[in-house]
Amino acid sequence: QVQLQESGPGLVKPSQTLSLTCTVSGGSIRTKYYYSSWIRQPPGKGMEWIGYIDYSGGTSYSPSLKSRTSISKDTSKNQFTLRLSSVTPTDTTVYFCASGTGAFVSWGQGTQVPVSP
């Protein structure tokens, strides 16, 4: 069973860079056709896709967040990391990681990241 766990700071200040890491167990992010994604859910809104990194290291980002987003991975640790720069209080929300392929995608439980002075 594939399990994912998000980790990161409890609080980020405006203008700083938010950094979250997703640790994957029970599966390898190097598996062919695996896509490892970050998603968030703003308060009162639906899920917002942030971006992904694929099994070969290719990345794709949401156009609305692309200028501030970077996703990388450490295959030796089976982890992938989100960096979102120049955050504002509007970036306060729950962040989820997900990884898998096709119909076999597993999600982390999500982590709340407040952005506040």
N, C-alpha and C positions, 0 to 999 in steps of 0.2 A: 504494500500500500504506500503510495507516494504521499508524503507530508511536506508542507511548506510552513515556514515560520518567519514572519517579518520581525526585524529588530532595528532600533534606531533611537534617536534622542527623544526624550519626553517633551521637549519644548524647543522651538526654533524662534529666533528673533527676526523681525522684518529686515530685509535686505541680505540676510544670510543664506547659505546653501543648505537645503534639506537633504540629508543623506540617509537612505534606508537600505538595508540588506535583507535579502530573502535566502534562507538556507533550506536546501532541498534534501530530503532523505527518502530512501526507498526507490529512487530513480535518478538517472543521470541527465544533466542539462546538455551533455554532449551527444545524447541520443539523436540519431538522424531524424530530421523533421520536427524536433522539439522547438517550441517557441516559449520563451519566458517573458511574461508581461507584467506591467504595473498598471493598476486601475485605481481610481479613487471615486468616492461617492460624496459629493458636496451635500451639505444639509438640505433636506427637502427636495433633492434632485435625484435623477437617475445616475447610473454608473457612467463614469467618464474614463475612456481609455487614454492612457498616458503614452505608452509605447511598448516595444518589445525588443528583445535581442534573440536571434535565432541560434540554432545549433552550430552554425558556421561562424558566428560572430557578427553577422549582419544586423543592422538596427533599423527601426522605423519609429517615427514619433508622430503624435498628434500635431497637426499644423498649428493649432492654437497654443501649444506648449513647446514647440520644437526649439525655439530660440533659447529656452531656459533648461532644456532637459538633456540628460546624458544617462545612458544605461550601459553598464559594463558587466563582465562576469569573471569569476575566478573558478575555472573548472577544477583546479586542484582541491578546492574547498566545496565544490558543488554549490556555489553561491552566485547570485547576481545582485547588482547594486543600482539603485536609482539616485541620481543627483538632480535636484531641482533648484536652480539658482534664483537669486533676487526675489525671495518669497515675500508675500504680503499676507495680511490676515485672511484674505480670500482663499489662500491655499490651505487654511485650516480645515481638515476633514479626515476621514478614515481612508487609509491607503491599504490596498490589497496587492499581493503578488499572486501570480498564477503561472503554471507551467505544465506543458504536456503537448499532445499532438492529436489532431482530429477530435474525436468524441472523448478522448481520454485526457482531460484537463483537470488538474487539482488546484485548489485555492488555499491560500493561507487564511487565517481567521480575521486578519485585518488589524491595523494599528492606528490609533488616533494620534494625529500630530497637530498640536496647537501652534499657531504662529502668533506670538504676542511679545510686546516689549518686555 
